[in-house]
């Protein structure tokens, strides 16, 4: 992340949440420091609190970005990540192979091949943002 942010000319800083209330402090700090956006990585805590995080982003006018489509469907501005359906299906196939006797070391390591871009236009409007039509055209799904 640091290398990519530097290459693109962004300031990047990591914040860690240990409990749900940490998100309140983090977003207040982001707003106070003039950050424009927050990428929220997948974790059990972020999955359990994505609605709260989306609301904090809107309240503090911080663009929220994530990996899983459910985040955008519940208020994040946009998400881009692997298709979760394909991941679950592939995991099930691997479990089946293991139960049928395959050795874990004999199974190939795979990379995702299908990705989804989900844009929440309602959140964009709440933040007074206009999403460029060419970006909307690239989206797998647009939330109105």
WOSUL-V429347 format. One record per residue. SS is DSSP state (H for helix, E for strand, L for the rest). PHI is phi in whole degrees, 0 to 359 (NA if undefined). NEAR is the number of other ideal C-beta (glycine too) atoms within 8 Angstrom. Layout:
BEGIN
{{SS/PHI/NEAR} {SS/PHI/NEAR}}
END
This chain:
BEGIN
{{L/NA/7} {H/299/6} {H/296/6} {H/296/7} {H/299/10} {H/297/9} {H/300/6} {H/272/6} {L/82/4} {L/261/6} {L/269/5} {L/230/8} {L/214/5} {L/269/5} {L/230/7} {L/241/5} {L/254/11} {L/254/5} {L/222/6} {L/306/9} {H/296/6} {H/299/10} {H/297/12} {H/300/8} {H/295/8} {H/298/11} {H/291/15} {H/298/9} {H/294/9} {H/300/12} {H/295/11} {H/296/6} {L/271/6} {L/81/5} {L/288/10} {L/266/5} {E/213/8} {E/225/12} {E/271/7} {L/252/11} {L/288/7} {L/291/8} {L/199/6} {H/303/5} {H/291/10} {H/291/13} {H/296/9} {H/286/7} {L/233/11} {H/297/15} {H/293/8} {H/299/9} {H/297/15} {H/299/14} {H/295/9} {H/298/12} {H/299/17} {H/295/11} {H/299/7} {H/266/10} {L/59/7} {L/250/13} {E/294/10} {E/251/15} {E/231/12} {E/208/15} {L/257/9} {L/257/10} {H/307/12} {H/298/7} {H/296/16} {H/293/17} {H/295/8} {L/243/9} {L/120/13} {L/295/17} {L/295/13} {E/203/10} {E/225/14} {E/216/9} {E/186/11} {E/297/10} {L/293/9} {H/295/9} {H/296/6} {H/297/11} {H/296/10} {H/295/8} {H/297/8} {H/295/9} {H/297/8} {H/297/8} {H/296/8} {H/294/9} {H/299/8} {H/301/8} {H/297/9} {H/294/10} {H/294/6} {L/269/6} {L/108/5} {L/295/8} {L/274/6} {H/306/6} {H/292/4} {H/272/5} {L/273/10} {L/289/3} {L/277/4} {L/243/5} {L/255/4} {L/297/9} {L/242/4} {L/238/7} {E/236/9} {E/236/12} {E/250/11} {E/242/15} {E/241/15} {E/260/13} {H/291/11} {H/298/8} {H/296/16} {H/302/12} {H/296/8} {H/301/7} {L/263/10} {L/57/4} {L/251/8} {L/254/4} {L/278/9} {L/302/6} {H/304/6} {H/292/6} {H/287/9} {H/300/11} {H/294/6} {H/277/6} {L/292/10} {L/288/7} {E/213/10} {E/241/8} {E/268/11} {L/272/4}}
END
